[in-house]
Amino acid sequence: MNALGKHLLVELNDCNCDLLNDLDTIRDIMLAAAVGCGATVLGESFHRFSPQGISGVIIIAESHLTIHTWPEYGYAAADIFTCGTTVMPEKAAEIIIDRFAPGNHSVVQMFRGMVGIKEKVIR
């Protein structure tokens, strides 16, 4: 398959609510995931919402990792989008799942930028 990138959608349910509102810990987890999958970190930005919830992005040379948390629901959504063959996005997902320790989780994999394949565009 000639895809430009791999995109993992990570659903984290039944997480520790305090963890989901801890900006420093979330930043550490996401940076560990980026480094642990072999990515080159270029930058990061995180924001704490009032009264709760965090959104953040790790910019990597190979694309990005993002997270959005809803502590009131014990839920977080993480995206891992990587291009090329030098990084292992599955390893990043493994680190995120391990560190958030959700009661249950799922990972959906999508291939992005299907080169040489005609796609039907739905508008």
Number of C-alpha atoms within 10 A of each C-alpha: 8 11 15 14 17 20 21 21 17 21 17 22 19 16 22 17 18 12 16 23 22 16 17 10 14 23 20 12 19 25 22 16 25 27 16 17 19 17 23 16 16 12 12 16 11 17 12 14 12 7 6 15 21 21 21 20 21 22 19 21 13 19 19 22 25 19 20 19 26 19 20 13 13 19 20 24 16 23 21 25 21 25 22 12 11 12 18 18 26 17 16 26 25 15 19 23 23 11 17 19 15 19 12 11 16 13 17 10 14 13 16 15 14 13 11 9 10 7 9 6 5 4 3
